[in-house]
């Protein structure tokens, strides 16, 4: 698995799977919301809000795990 950011040079690498950093995905979602002027109550805006919630929760769980706490 390749863990990478969004530099286009990674696009040409052959690998079975690519993982993007959650913080980078959050930034991309924010840019989409701003560029497309998505209303939070629209279908697309609601989808983006849901993704942000899941990604932020995932980051929180990972941070707690790294602190050595059991989280489940």
NORQUI-V732693 format. One record per residue. N is the residue number from 1. RES is the residue in one letter. NEAR is the number of other C-alpha atoms within 12 Angstrom. Layout:
n->N res->RES near->NEAR
n->N res->RES near->NEAR
//
This chain:
n->1 res->X near->11
n->2 res->X near->17
n->3 res->X near->18
n->4 res->X near->21
n->5 res->X near->20
n->6 res->X near->19
n->7 res->X near->13
n->8 res->X near->9
n->9 res->X near->10
n->10 res->X near->17
n->11 res->X near->17
n->12 res->X near->10
n->13 res->X near->15
n->14 res->X near->11
n->15 res->X near->13
n->16 res->X near->9
n->17 res->X near->13
n->18 res->X near->17
n->19 res->X near->18
n->20 res->X near->21
n->21 res->X near->20
n->22 res->X near->25
n->23 res->X near->23
n->24 res->X near->21
n->25 res->X near->24
n->26 res->X near->26
n->27 res->X near->21
n->28 res->X near->21
n->29 res->X near->27
n->30 res->X near->21
n->31 res->X near->15
n->32 res->X near->19
n->33 res->X near->25
n->34 res->X near->15
n->35 res->X near->12
n->36 res->X near->16
n->37 res->X near->16
n->38 res->X near->20
n->39 res->X near->17
n->40 res->X near->18
n->41 res->X near->14
n->42 res->X near->15
n->43 res->X near->13
n->44 res->X near->18
n->45 res->X near->22
n->46 res->X near->17
n->47 res->X near->19
n->48 res->X near->29
n->49 res->X near->23
n->50 res->X near->19
n->51 res->X near->23
n->52 res->X near->25
n->53 res->X near->18
n->54 res->X near->18
n->55 res->X near->23
n->56 res->X near->21
n->57 res->X near->18
n->58 res->X near->20
n->59 res->X near->20
n->60 res->X near->18
n->61 res->X near->18
n->62 res->X near->18
n->63 res->X near->15
n->64 res->X near->15
n->65 res->X near->14
n->66 res->X near->12
n->67 res->X near->11
n->68 res->X near->10
n->69 res->X near->12
n->70 res->X near->11
n->71 res->X near->14
n->72 res->X near->8
//
